[in-house]
Amino acid sequence: MIRFSPQAAGTTPARLAPLPAMIMLALAGGAAQASLLPAGYPSPEQPMTFSIDVQGPTIGEDDSFYDIPIRGTDILTPENPSVAPGPHPPGYPPALSAPPGMFIANPPAGSVPGLNIDNAPGLDSANGWGELDALSYGRDPMDTPFPDQQKHRPHYVFSVDEFAIGQPGTAVRTEGALGNQQASADTFMSQPKPLLPMGPPTVGTNYAFTDGDGEPPSGAPGVGLIEPNAPTVRQQLPDLGDNLDAVDFDTTLADRSSWVYLSLDSAFADPLEAAAAPPNYGTAAANGFVGGDVLRGIPAGDPGGALQLYAAATALGLDPDGADTDDLDALKLWENGVDGYQKSEVPFDWMNGLTDMLLFSVRRGSAIIGTNDSIFGVPIEEGDVLTTPCSGSLPDGTACFGGGAPGIFTAAEWLGLATVRSGTATENVYGVTNPKYGRDVWADDLDALDQKVPLPGTLALLGLGLGGFAAIRRRRRSA
């Protein structure tokens, strides 16, 4: 039986004293080397933005650009010695001894533009405001089935929560609940993604892409978050570390003044965390939506961007058991430029420009989990990358299973995540019965999603970014 050893409640995870980046890498030794990306994989040293779970210790800290308290609805970017407000790439200490910086403040704060998101019940400006749990700017790489894309095939980048264990041999296994208990603040990169939808049981792997604090053992550049984050099972306690739960790479400053796409959380409980009351907050309902909806807004609005419904949960095959019973937890979107949402009927029909490509996942506790998907006819799990219900055939002529449920576009196993289907899920550890399976068994939860395409010369950006670190004085968190 596997047992976890969470830190004592009320303690703050220790942070190493800031050291020059090269020294930190030397101290990381074999651990850092083991986590390096294979040759030809995309580099993480490109601007990124992200959001963090409202239960983490960075919530309430002043951001590094404007001294605005960080909330669960804000969109953040790594700190950088530049005076520009962002967005910035991840990096290494010493700069990351400070929290992330504010990119979009939701709701607006001071001079920072943002979306008018109302606070969730029980939350306010003092304790996190609400929960944003999926993010895109609508220009994520388009998936295509063409074999000539092999050389430059994109890779998924994703995050998981503190309960994830990963398949054996993966970075999620090393960093996750069975390893260093640091996976929830990290992002991971998959192998090149398949050309066609990939159902189970094919198993893939993943690699460390960005790290929460940029310190060993990961070896990946950091984003200014606190680690580790041990699983807190059935305990009404704040998380001891941070959980990065929405992410976008290749963000530009122009994204502050164009459409931002997101999802807000439902109120139903995560069954692994629920005790007397659900620790989820119902931010979507507080704003007039459900947690399975994809919303949009333009932060540069005056006095703040208004939230609009972009894609309803029902259009995505969610909420068949009733409103707000599914929670969209990760988002990858290619918007075709036609106003509003044009639903895809079969994978890759977005290539004609008439539909939008919308890929997503659902979080633990969603009612749709266990329902047969509409592409392969296998039970959906919380680690799967899903697409809208399929009513036709794949490009190779394979007919979709059919039905109104989302389709599995890429199975969790292929991302290197642990699943019930593969027999690798966490079992007989937490002492909590999963109502979907009638026993103590829990799959990994895909918590954020983006996609990267290899670009030449991106490693040079890291050297440029690190060059100014020593000359800039940084605020440091107290240990």
KEZAKE-764771 format. One record per residue (C-alpha): residue in one letter; x, y, z. Coordinates in Angstrom, 3 decimals, always signed. Example, Ala and Ser with C-alpha at 12.3 -4.5 7.8 and 13.67 -1.06 7.14 Angstrom:
BEGIN
A, +12.300, -4.500, +7.800;
S, +13.670, -1.060, +7.140;
//
This chain:
BEGIN
M, +0.000, +0.000, +0.000;
I, +1.383, +3.396, -0.982;
R, +1.334, +6.025, +1.740;
F, +1.886, +9.764, +1.368;
S, +3.549, +12.034, +3.914;
P, +2.136, +15.555, +3.573;
Q, +3.934, +18.380, +5.332;
A, +2.463, +19.595, +8.557;
A, -0.485, +21.930, +8.140;
G, +0.404, +25.592, +8.340;
T, +4.000, +25.208, +7.208;
T, +5.434, +26.816, +4.093;
P, +7.541, +24.692, +1.743;
A, +11.168, +25.732, +2.033;
R, +12.793, +27.441, -0.948;
L, +16.456, +27.187, -1.796;
A, +18.448, +30.383, -1.460;
P, +18.654, +32.108, -4.866;
L, +21.754, +31.121, -6.812;
P, +22.974, +31.902, -10.290;
A, +21.299, +29.789, -12.897;
M, +24.388, +27.832, -13.909;
I, +25.120, +26.883, -10.291;
M, +21.544, +25.713, -9.856;
L, +21.829, +23.538, -12.928;
A, +25.078, +22.064, -11.675;
L, +23.503, +21.254, -8.320;
A, +20.629, +19.563, -10.127;
G, +23.117, +17.076, -11.592;
G, +21.636, +13.904, -12.975;
A, +18.078, +14.920, -12.030;
A, +18.237, +17.921, -14.328;
Q, +19.829, +15.944, -17.118;
A, +17.160, +13.268, -16.882;
S, +14.407, +15.807, -17.423;
L, +15.877, +17.530, -20.498;
L, +13.670, +17.446, -23.587;
P, +14.713, +15.174, -26.463;
A, +16.433, +16.752, -29.456;
G, +14.072, +18.605, -31.750;
Y, +11.385, +19.174, -29.126;
P, +9.999, +22.716, -28.687;
S, +11.707, +24.909, -26.132;
P, +9.852, +26.301, -23.095;
E, +11.713, +29.624, -23.304;
Q, +8.835, +31.493, -24.918;
P, +6.324, +33.872, -23.296;
M, +3.637, +32.121, -21.277;
T, +0.620, +33.050, -19.186;
F, -1.229, +30.928, -16.671;
S, -3.664, +30.837, -13.777;
I, -3.375, +29.101, -10.411;
D, -5.828, +27.323, -8.155;
V, -7.424, +29.514, -5.501;
Q, -6.454, +27.051, -2.736;
G, -2.688, +27.602, -3.189;
P, -0.297, +29.675, -1.011;
T, +0.566, +32.203, -3.758;
I, -3.039, +33.423, -3.694;
G, -3.064, +36.745, -1.804;
E, +0.633, +37.485, -2.386;
D, +1.415, +40.726, -4.208;
D, +2.318, +40.185, -7.841;
S, +5.793, +41.224, -9.022;
F, +4.749, +44.002, -11.419;
Y, +2.040, +46.055, -9.714;
D, +1.884, +44.820, -6.081;
I, -1.677, +43.599, -6.664;
P, -2.814, +40.626, -4.537;
I, -3.038, +37.536, -6.751;
R, -6.466, +35.864, -7.160;
G, -7.671, +32.591, -8.635;
T, -9.270, +34.396, -11.592;
D, -6.154, +36.373, -12.594;
I, -3.940, +35.531, -15.569;
L, -0.275, +35.628, -14.605;
T, +3.140, +35.485, -16.256;
P, +6.603, +34.627, -14.869;
E, +8.573, +37.409, -13.270;
N, +11.334, +38.913, -15.433;
P, +14.043, +41.534, -14.842;
S, +12.598, +43.595, -17.678;
V, +10.498, +46.595, -16.668;
A, +7.872, +45.570, -19.234;
P, +4.698, +44.148, -17.693;
G, +4.881, +40.907, -19.675;
P, +4.284, +38.365, -20.963;
H, +7.569, +36.630, -20.162;
P, +9.141, +33.196, -20.576;
P, +9.923, +30.933, -17.622;
G, +13.420, +31.179, -16.131;
Y, +15.668, +30.143, -13.280;
P, +16.406, +31.654, -9.837;
P, +17.270, +34.227, -8.575;
A, +14.541, +36.171, -10.371;
L, +11.930, +33.594, -9.431;
S, +12.331, +34.237, -5.724;
A, +9.388, +36.587, -6.295;
P, +5.806, +35.647, -7.249;
P, +4.541, +35.800, -10.839;
G, +3.466, +39.093, -12.368;
M, -0.046, +40.187, -13.311;
F, -0.882, +40.015, -17.047;
I, -4.690, +40.273, -16.982;
A, -6.433, +41.073, -13.697;
N, -9.894, +39.550, -13.407;
P, -11.681, +41.738, -12.377;
P, -9.553, +44.765, -13.450;
A, -7.214, +46.139, -10.809;
G, -5.478, +49.498, -10.931;
S, -4.000, +50.045, -14.386;
V, -4.189, +46.361, -15.328;
P, -6.999, +45.514, -17.789;
G, -9.226, +42.559, -17.110;
L, -12.592, +40.867, -17.427;
N, -15.490, +41.684, -15.133;
I, -15.691, +38.380, -13.273;
D, -17.925, +38.442, -10.212;
N, -16.644, +36.758, -7.067;
A, -17.757, +33.257, -6.105;
P, -19.842, +32.679, -2.960;
G, -17.616, +32.743, +0.098;
L, -14.689, +34.330, -1.727;
D, -13.686, +37.959, -2.043;
S, -10.599, +40.100, -2.669;
A, -9.076, +38.854, +0.583;
N, -9.227, +35.116, -0.177;
G, -8.939, +34.625, -3.916;
W, -12.185, +35.893, -5.524;
G, -12.938, +32.836, -7.693;
E, -11.574, +30.083, -9.888;
L, -10.554, +30.316, -13.556;
D, -9.704, +26.797, -14.727;
A, -9.116, +26.926, -18.507;
L, -7.483, +29.490, -20.816;
S, -6.845, +30.154, -24.505;
Y, -6.426, +33.169, -26.783;
G, -8.099, +31.349, -29.697;
R, -5.005, +30.811, -31.851;
D, -3.634, +27.509, -30.598;
P, -2.070, +25.370, -33.369;
M, -4.589, +23.665, -35.631;
D, -4.544, +19.861, -35.581;
T, -4.258, +18.285, -39.035;
P, -4.079, +14.631, -40.170;
F, -1.544, +15.087, -42.946;
P, +1.492, +12.741, -42.939;
D, +3.721, +15.520, -44.289;
Q, +3.299, +17.235, -40.936;
Q, +5.435, +14.514, -39.288;
K, +8.640, +16.555, -39.152;
H, +7.022, +19.527, -37.438;
R, +4.216, +17.775, -35.606;
P, +3.100, +19.662, -32.522;
H, +3.336, +18.461, -28.941;
Y, +0.782, +18.802, -26.195;
V, +1.819, +20.806, -23.148;
F, -0.311, +20.110, -20.100;
S, -0.529, +20.213, -16.331;
V, -1.956, +17.882, -13.699;
D, -3.111, +18.279, -10.105;
E, -1.453, +17.117, -6.892;
F, -3.016, +13.631, -7.025;
A, -1.498, +12.644, -10.398;
I, +0.969, +9.747, -10.528;
G, +1.631, +9.302, -14.262;
Q, +2.535, +6.164, -16.140;
P, +5.803, +4.474, -15.060;
G, +8.886, +6.114, -16.559;
T, +7.264, +9.507, -17.173;
A, +8.129, +12.938, -15.785;
V, +4.681, +13.075, -14.170;
R, +5.603, +9.910, -12.231;
T, +8.903, +11.492, -11.084;
E, +7.353, +14.827, -10.135;
G, +3.918, +13.596, -9.026;
A, +2.328, +12.136, -5.926;
L, +4.491, +8.996, -6.057;
G, +7.668, +11.045, -6.455;
N, +8.608, +14.593, -5.472;
Q, +5.015, +15.825, -4.971;
Q, +5.775, +18.807, -7.227;
A, +3.782, +17.993, -10.360;
S, +0.881, +20.381, -9.774;
A, +2.972, +23.542, -10.295;
D, +4.685, +22.132, -13.404;
T, +3.836, +21.659, -17.055;
F, +4.769, +18.595, -19.097;
M, +5.353, +17.971, -22.791;
S, +4.080, +14.940, -24.667;
Q, +5.808, +13.124, -27.484;
P, +4.759, +14.413, -30.959;
K, +0.993, +14.105, -31.036;
P, -0.718, +11.521, -33.253;
L, -2.004, +12.477, -36.678;
L, -5.433, +10.954, -36.061;
P, -7.486, +10.728, -32.862;
M, -5.774, +8.271, -30.515;
G, -7.888, +6.122, -28.240;
P, -6.738, +3.685, -25.587;
P, -4.820, +1.463, -24.921;
T, -1.704, +2.969, -26.607;
V, +0.617, +4.296, -23.887;
G, +2.920, +7.276, -24.413;
T, +5.261, +9.312, -22.277;
N, +5.901, +12.900, -21.154;
Y, +8.804, +15.158, -20.204;
A, +9.293, +18.065, -17.799;
F, +8.618, +21.333, -19.663;
T, +8.323, +24.077, -17.031;
D, +8.782, +23.825, -13.275;
G, +6.981, +25.584, -10.448;
D, +10.035, +27.207, -8.861;
G, +12.820, +26.457, -11.361;
E, +14.841, +24.589, -8.756;
P, +15.984, +20.950, -8.639;
P, +15.081, +18.188, -9.096;
S, +13.126, +19.018, -12.272;
G, +15.795, +20.920, -14.196;
A, +13.108, +22.784, -16.160;
P, +12.772, +26.598, -16.068;
G, +10.404, +27.965, -13.434;
V, +7.400, +30.261, -13.238;
G, +7.601, +31.572, -9.650;
L, +5.264, +29.178, -7.815;
I, +5.628, +27.369, -4.491;
E, +6.437, +23.665, -4.281;
P, +5.918, +20.899, -3.159;
N, +2.166, +20.265, -2.999;
A, +1.300, +17.017, -1.256;
P, -2.165, +15.492, -1.745;
T, -4.663, +16.559, +0.914;
V, -7.296, +13.838, +0.912;
R, -10.648, +14.639, +2.499;
Q, -9.125, +17.505, +4.453;
Q, -10.480, +21.037, +4.569;
L, -6.969, +22.508, +4.399;
P, -5.387, +24.992, +2.012;
D, -2.942, +23.420, -0.403;
L, +0.652, +23.677, +0.826;
G, +1.901, +24.268, -2.708;
D, +0.524, +25.819, -5.890;
N, -1.502, +24.206, -8.674;
L, -1.083, +25.677, -12.174;
D, -4.501, +24.963, -13.672;
A, -4.653, +26.992, -16.926;
V, -1.859, +27.820, -19.373;
D, -1.026, +29.392, -22.729;
F, +2.347, +29.597, -24.467;
D, +3.432, +32.126, -27.089;
T, +1.273, +34.793, -25.451;
T, +1.772, +38.323, -26.806;
L, +1.095, +41.734, -25.290;
A, -1.672, +42.154, -27.886;
D, -3.597, +39.394, -26.105;
R, -4.475, +41.963, -23.452;
S, -6.676, +43.754, -25.962;
S, -8.233, +40.896, -27.946;
W, -10.518, +37.950, -27.192;
V, -9.601, +35.835, -24.186;
Y, -11.361, +32.460, -23.902;
L, -11.779, +30.762, -20.548;
S, -13.888, +28.588, -18.301;
L, -14.895, +29.076, -14.659;
D, -15.386, +26.365, -12.075;
S, -18.538, +24.487, -11.102;
A, -19.603, +24.088, -7.492;
F, -19.753, +20.290, -7.290;
A, -17.131, +18.614, -5.164;
D, -13.931, +16.911, -6.149;
P, -14.643, +13.577, -4.418;
L, -11.015, +13.218, -3.323;
E, -11.049, +16.590, -1.573;
A, -14.625, +16.891, -0.328;
A, -15.236, +16.541, +3.392;
A, -18.086, +18.412, +5.042;
A, -18.459, +20.904, +2.181;
P, -17.248, +21.077, -1.445;
P, -13.932, +22.933, -1.864;
N, -15.012, +24.125, -5.320;
Y, -16.607, +27.501, -5.561;
G, -19.241, +27.837, -8.284;
T, -17.598, +30.850, -9.946;
A, -19.381, +30.044, -13.216;
A, -22.846, +30.078, -11.604;
A, -22.015, +33.325, -9.780;
N, -21.493, +34.885, -13.210;
G, -24.605, +33.395, -14.830;
F, -22.953, +30.424, -16.597;
V, -22.100, +26.772, -15.948;
G, -18.691, +25.211, -15.458;
G, -18.831, +23.403, -18.805;
D, -19.263, +26.637, -20.793;
V, -16.438, +28.312, -22.689;
L, -16.621, +32.073, -22.153;
R, -14.899, +35.001, -23.793;
G, -14.190, +38.672, -23.220;
I, -11.862, +41.497, -24.258;
P, -9.874, +42.749, -21.228;
A, -9.311, +46.216, -22.665;
G, -12.996, +47.099, -22.323;
D, -14.033, +50.115, -20.241;
P, -14.251, +49.834, -17.269;
G, -13.581, +46.139, -17.873;
G, -14.388, +43.481, -20.405;
A, -17.784, +41.820, -20.074;
L, -18.008, +38.022, -20.055;
Q, -19.913, +36.447, -22.954;
L, -20.964, +32.879, -23.639;
Y, -18.852, +31.506, -26.493;
A, -19.548, +27.739, -26.547;
A, -22.285, +26.300, -24.349;
A, -21.576, +23.133, -22.364;
T, -24.423, +21.346, -24.145;
A, -22.859, +22.069, -27.551;
L, -19.725, +20.280, -26.350;
G, -21.651, +17.187, -25.271;
L, -21.480, +18.141, -21.583;
D, -24.172, +18.380, -18.893;
P, -26.466, +15.540, -20.099;
D, -27.233, +14.914, -16.409;
G, -28.278, +18.522, -15.821;
A, -26.861, +22.027, -15.723;
D, -23.437, +22.479, -14.120;
T, -22.790, +18.751, -13.589;
D, -19.644, +18.807, -15.766;
D, -16.675, +21.129, -15.359;
L, -14.480, +21.966, -18.362;
D, -10.958, +21.906, -16.954;
A, -8.564, +22.488, -19.869;
L, -8.931, +24.232, -23.229;
K, -7.188, +24.289, -26.607;
L, -8.906, +26.471, -29.211;
W, -8.299, +27.472, -32.821;
E, -10.883, +30.145, -33.650;
N, -11.770, +30.451, -37.334;
G, -12.325, +34.215, -37.235;
V, -16.065, +34.032, -37.871;
D, -17.856, +35.683, -34.981;
G, -19.295, +33.250, -32.475;
Y, -18.804, +29.512, -32.107;
Q, -19.141, +27.208, -35.125;
K, -19.314, +23.681, -33.771;
S, -17.171, +20.891, -35.250;
E, -19.162, +17.806, -36.274;
V, -16.205, +15.502, -36.960;
P, -12.470, +15.863, -36.220;
F, -10.571, +17.992, -38.751;
D, -13.622, +19.576, -40.371;
W, -12.154, +22.804, -38.958;
M, -9.556, +22.681, -41.747;
N, -12.121, +24.137, -44.167;
G, -12.345, +27.222, -41.974;
L, -16.077, +26.795, -41.425;
T, -15.866, +25.406, -37.881;
D, -13.809, +26.094, -34.782;
M, -11.397, +23.529, -33.290;
L, -12.213, +23.219, -29.589;
L, -10.434, +20.550, -27.519;
F, -10.947, +20.223, -23.776;
S, -10.963, +17.986, -20.712;
V, -13.245, +17.652, -17.699;
R, -12.226, +17.598, -14.063;
R, -12.620, +14.865, -11.493;
G, -16.203, +14.499, -10.290;
S, -17.782, +15.475, -13.624;
A, -20.887, +13.412, -14.420;
I, -19.742, +12.680, -17.994;
I, -16.803, +10.585, -16.718;
G, -17.521, +6.902, -17.383;
T, -19.840, +7.648, -20.326;
N, -18.829, +6.054, -23.632;
D, -17.265, +8.631, -25.910;
S, -18.600, +9.247, -29.427;
I, -15.419, +8.345, -31.393;
F, -14.158, +5.053, -29.929;
G, -17.044, +4.039, -27.667;
V, -14.868, +3.771, -24.545;
P, -15.487, +5.346, -21.108;
I, -14.311, +8.941, -20.783;
E, -11.735, +9.692, -18.069;
E, -10.560, +12.983, -16.579;
G, -7.159, +12.760, -18.297;
D, -8.562, +12.523, -21.843;
V, -8.325, +15.313, -24.410;
L, -11.882, +15.552, -25.734;
T, -13.542, +17.075, -28.780;
T, -17.152, +17.830, -29.670;
P, -19.492, +14.875, -30.328;
C, -18.584, +13.080, -33.558;
S, -21.396, +12.345, -36.001;
G, -19.405, +11.136, -39.016;
S, -16.141, +9.391, -39.902;
L, -12.455, +10.060, -39.312;
P, -10.193, +10.968, -42.267;
D, -9.094, +7.315, -42.588;
G, -12.722, +6.270, -43.084;
T, -13.268, +4.890, -39.579;
A, -16.839, +5.579, -38.517;
C, -17.305, +7.280, -35.155;
F, -19.079, +5.312, -32.444;
G, -21.750, +7.999, -32.311;
G, -23.935, +9.385, -29.567;
G, -24.125, +12.768, -27.947;
A, -21.078, +12.508, -25.673;
P, -17.753, +14.229, -26.398;
G, -15.243, +12.228, -28.415;
I, -11.827, +11.185, -27.124;
F, -9.424, +13.050, -29.402;
T, -6.310, +11.894, -27.525;
A, -6.527, +9.325, -24.746;
A, -4.922, +10.040, -21.379;
E, -2.690, +6.960, -21.723;
W, -1.038, +8.440, -24.795;
L, -0.080, +11.514, -22.710;
G, +1.598, +9.211, -20.191;
L, -1.147, +9.652, -17.596;
A, -2.461, +6.947, -15.289;
T, -5.973, +5.670, -16.003;
V, -8.471, +3.159, -14.709;
R, -8.704, +1.736, -18.245;
S, -5.006, +0.823, -18.300;
G, -4.908, -0.534, -14.751;
T, -2.333, +2.108, -13.735;
A, -4.591, +4.431, -11.725;
T, -4.033, +5.074, -8.009;
E, -5.804, +2.252, -6.191;
N, -6.350, +1.387, -2.511;
V, -4.397, +4.441, -1.368;
Y, -6.798, +7.224, -0.435;
G, -9.497, +5.274, +1.385;
V, -12.178, +7.005, -0.669;
T, -14.604, +5.100, -2.892;
N, -14.877, +6.446, -6.422;
P, -18.619, +6.459, -7.175;
K, -17.899, +5.833, -10.873;
Y, -16.212, +2.493, -10.187;
G, -17.381, +1.443, -6.731;
R, -13.871, +1.134, -5.348;
D, -10.892, +3.237, -4.236;
V, -9.418, +3.908, -7.684;
W, -8.503, +7.318, -9.155;
A, -7.244, +8.383, -12.583;
D, -4.939, +11.351, -13.269;
D, -6.681, +14.655, -13.950;
L, -5.597, +16.751, -16.964;
D, -5.616, +20.254, -15.493;
A, -4.462, +22.588, -18.305;
L, -3.720, +22.161, -22.014;
D, -1.817, +23.907, -24.794;
Q, +0.217, +22.877, -27.808;
K, +3.675, +23.755, -29.086;
V, +5.315, +23.467, -32.498;
P, +9.138, +23.244, -32.743;
L, +10.663, +26.633, -33.505;
P, +14.348, +27.259, -34.352;
G, +16.596, +29.318, -32.142;
T, +14.350, +29.550, -29.097;
L, +17.089, +28.421, -26.709;
A, +18.876, +31.697, -27.377;
L, +16.031, +33.520, -25.630;
L, +17.001, +31.928, -22.327;
G, +20.507, +33.369, -22.442;
L, +19.142, +36.834, -23.201;
G, +16.705, +36.593, -20.337;
L, +19.251, +35.398, -17.796;
G, +21.814, +38.053, -18.694;
G, +20.153, +40.818, -16.707;
F, +19.200, +38.842, -13.599;
A, +22.297, +39.643, -11.540;
A, +21.963, +43.404, -12.001;
I, +18.346, +43.659, -10.866;
R, +17.327, +43.677, -7.220;
R, +14.403, +41.341, -6.523;
R, +11.932, +41.105, -3.720;
R, +12.178, +37.723, -2.028;
R, +9.555, +35.687, -0.309;
S, +10.032, +34.959, +3.330;
A, +10.884, +31.317, +4.011;
//
